[in-house]
């Protein structure tokens, strides 16, 4: 039987900051994440977890601290993650309970046309 641990939001964020390799996981939609999220969180929408293990979470033994808006999607996501084989999943409800700082997400959309006849194309790298 799989089960996740429930914790409060302040304890979860503190644990994430003090546990090497821990991931603060926001499972809301991308638009919700961009509107504001807990600093340091990554976004993997709950619905995308139906496709299997996310590439952003390669280590099944890493600590995952999962939240959404109110707690419903985070519970669903926590169960999915456990069934995928993640061993340390903590669910702490929703960002609506968070009293700390919220930061906007960053979106970069860049549309460039390449010209195959010249042999040149575009490559985007991030430092």
Sine and cosine of phi, psi and omega as CSV:
sin_phi,cos_phi,sin_psi,cos_psi,sin_omega,cos_omega
0.00,0.00,0.68,-0.73,0.00,-1.00
-0.98,-0.18,0.64,-0.77,0.12,-0.99
-0.47,-0.88,0.49,-0.87,0.04,-1.00
-0.95,-0.32,0.29,-0.96,0.01,-1.00
-0.99,-0.11,0.63,-0.78,0.06,-1.00
-0.99,-0.17,0.70,-0.72,0.03,-1.00
-0.62,-0.79,0.20,-0.98,0.05,-1.00
-1.00,0.05,0.34,-0.94,-0.16,-0.99
-0.91,0.42,-0.68,0.73,0.00,-1.00
-0.91,0.42,-0.65,0.76,0.04,-1.00
-0.91,0.42,-0.62,0.78,-0.01,-1.00
-0.90,0.44,-0.73,0.69,0.00,-1.00
-0.91,0.41,-0.65,0.76,0.05,-1.00
-0.89,0.46,-0.66,0.75,0.02,-1.00
-0.90,0.43,-0.63,0.78,0.00,-1.00
-0.89,0.45,-0.65,0.76,-0.03,-1.00
-0.96,0.28,-0.38,0.92,-0.04,-1.00
-0.97,-0.26,-0.08,1.00,-0.02,-1.00
-0.96,-0.28,0.92,-0.40,0.01,-1.00
-0.85,0.53,0.74,-0.67,0.03,-1.00
0.99,0.15,-0.03,1.00,0.01,-1.00
-0.93,0.36,0.53,-0.85,-0.03,-1.00
-0.85,-0.53,0.79,-0.61,0.12,-0.99
-1.00,0.00,0.93,-0.38,-0.19,-0.98
-0.92,-0.39,0.90,-0.43,0.07,-1.00
-1.00,-0.08,0.87,-0.50,-0.06,-1.00
-0.97,-0.26,0.33,0.94,0.09,-1.00
-0.98,0.21,0.11,-0.99,0.05,-1.00
-0.93,0.38,0.38,-0.93,-0.02,-1.00
-0.82,0.58,-0.66,0.75,-0.02,-1.00
-0.89,0.45,-0.65,0.76,0.03,-1.00
-0.91,0.42,-0.68,0.73,0.01,-1.00
-0.87,0.49,-0.72,0.70,-0.01,-1.00
-0.90,0.44,-0.50,0.87,0.01,-1.00
-0.93,0.37,-0.45,0.89,0.03,-1.00
0.33,-0.95,0.71,-0.71,0.00,-1.00
-0.54,-0.84,0.19,-0.98,0.04,-1.00
-0.94,0.33,0.73,-0.68,-0.01,-1.00
-0.80,0.60,0.70,-0.71,0.03,-1.00
1.00,-0.01,-0.12,0.99,-0.02,-1.00
-0.97,0.23,0.46,-0.89,0.18,-0.98
-0.92,-0.39,0.40,-0.92,-0.04,-1.00
-0.94,-0.35,0.85,-0.53,0.20,-0.98
-0.71,-0.70,0.98,-0.21,-0.06,-1.00
-0.84,0.55,0.62,-0.79,-0.01,-1.00
-0.77,0.64,-0.70,0.72,-0.05,-1.00
-0.89,0.46,-0.52,0.86,-0.01,-1.00
-0.96,0.28,-0.26,0.96,0.02,-1.00
-0.95,0.30,-0.23,0.97,0.05,-1.00
-0.93,0.38,-0.34,0.94,-0.04,-1.00
-0.99,0.13,-0.08,1.00,0.01,-1.00
0.91,-0.42,-0.17,-0.99,-0.08,-1.00
-0.87,0.49,0.83,-0.56,0.01,-1.00
-0.95,0.31,0.62,-0.78,0.02,-1.00
-0.88,0.47,-0.47,0.88,-0.01,-1.00
-0.94,0.34,-0.24,0.97,-0.03,-1.00
-0.81,-0.58,0.95,0.33,-0.10,-1.00
-0.97,0.26,-0.34,0.94,-0.12,-0.99
-0.98,-0.17,0.94,-0.33,-0.04,-1.00
-0.92,0.38,-0.27,0.96,-0.02,-1.00
-0.99,-0.16,0.00,1.00,0.00,-1.00
-0.96,0.29,0.41,-0.91,0.01,-1.00
-0.99,0.16,0.79,-0.61,0.03,-1.00
-0.89,-0.45,0.81,-0.59,0.03,-1.00
-0.91,-0.41,0.93,-0.37,-0.24,-0.97
-0.95,-0.32,0.72,-0.69,0.10,-1.00
-0.59,-0.81,0.27,-0.96,0.07,-1.00
-0.65,-0.76,-0.62,-0.79,0.02,-1.00
-1.00,0.07,-0.76,0.65,-0.10,-1.00
-0.81,-0.59,-0.24,0.97,0.04,-1.00
0.83,-0.56,-0.30,0.95,-0.03,-1.00
-0.94,0.33,-0.81,0.59,-0.02,-1.00
-0.92,0.40,-0.54,0.84,0.00,-1.00
-0.92,0.40,-0.58,0.81,0.07,-1.00
-0.91,0.41,-0.70,0.72,0.03,-1.00
-0.87,0.49,-0.71,0.70,-0.02,-1.00
-0.90,0.44,-0.67,0.75,0.01,-1.00
-0.86,0.50,-0.68,0.74,0.03,-1.00
-0.90,0.43,-0.67,0.74,0.03,-1.00
-0.88,0.48,-0.69,0.72,-0.02,-1.00
-0.89,0.45,-0.65,0.76,0.05,-1.00
-0.89,0.45,-0.66,0.75,0.02,-1.00
-0.93,0.38,-0.40,0.92,0.07,-1.00
-0.98,0.22,-0.28,0.96,0.02,-1.00
0.91,-0.42,0.01,1.00,0.06,-1.00
-0.93,0.36,0.72,-0.69,-0.14,-0.99
-0.99,-0.12,-0.41,0.91,-0.10,-0.99
-0.84,-0.54,0.99,0.14,-0.04,-1.00
-0.92,-0.40,0.83,-0.56,0.04,-1.00
-0.87,-0.50,0.77,-0.64,0.00,-1.00
-0.93,-0.36,0.74,-0.67,-0.04,-1.00
-0.77,-0.64,0.42,0.91,0.15,-0.99
1.00,0.05,-0.73,-0.68,-0.16,-0.99
-0.84,-0.55,0.37,-0.93,0.04,-1.00
-0.91,0.42,-0.31,0.95,0.03,-1.00
-0.89,0.45,-0.35,0.94,0.05,-1.00
-1.00,-0.04,-0.12,0.99,-0.07,-1.00
-0.98,0.22,0.77,-0.63,0.00,-1.00
-0.95,-0.31,-0.02,1.00,-0.01,-1.00
-1.00,0.05,-0.25,-0.97,-0.03,-1.00
-0.92,0.39,0.60,-0.80,0.11,-0.99
-0.83,-0.55,0.74,-0.67,-0.02,-1.00
-0.89,-0.45,0.54,-0.84,0.05,-1.00
-0.96,0.28,0.45,-0.89,0.07,-1.00
-0.98,0.22,0.23,-0.97,0.02,-1.00
-0.89,-0.46,0.76,-0.65,0.03,-1.00
-0.83,-0.56,0.74,-0.68,0.07,-1.00
-0.82,-0.57,0.89,-0.46,0.09,-1.00
-0.89,-0.46,0.85,-0.53,-0.06,-1.00
-0.73,-0.68,0.88,-0.48,0.01,-1.00
-0.92,-0.40,0.90,-0.44,0.00,-1.00
-0.77,-0.64,0.64,-0.77,0.06,-1.00
-0.99,-0.13,0.71,-0.70,0.09,-1.00
-0.98,-0.19,0.33,-0.95,0.01,-1.00
-0.84,-0.54,0.99,-0.12,-0.06,-1.00
-0.86,0.51,-0.44,0.90,-0.04,-1.00
-0.94,0.35,-0.36,0.93,0.02,-1.00
-1.00,-0.02,-0.26,0.96,-0.06,-1.00
1.00,0.08,0.03,1.00,0.01,-1.00
-0.98,-0.21,0.58,-0.82,0.08,-1.00
-0.62,-0.78,-0.13,-0.99,-0.03,-1.00
-0.89,-0.45,0.58,-0.81,0.09,-1.00
-0.70,-0.72,0.79,-0.62,0.01,-1.00
-0.96,-0.29,0.79,-0.62,0.05,-1.00
-0.82,-0.57,0.49,-0.87,0.04,-1.00
-0.85,-0.52,0.72,-0.70,0.04,-1.00
-0.95,0.31,0.00,0.00,0.00,0.00
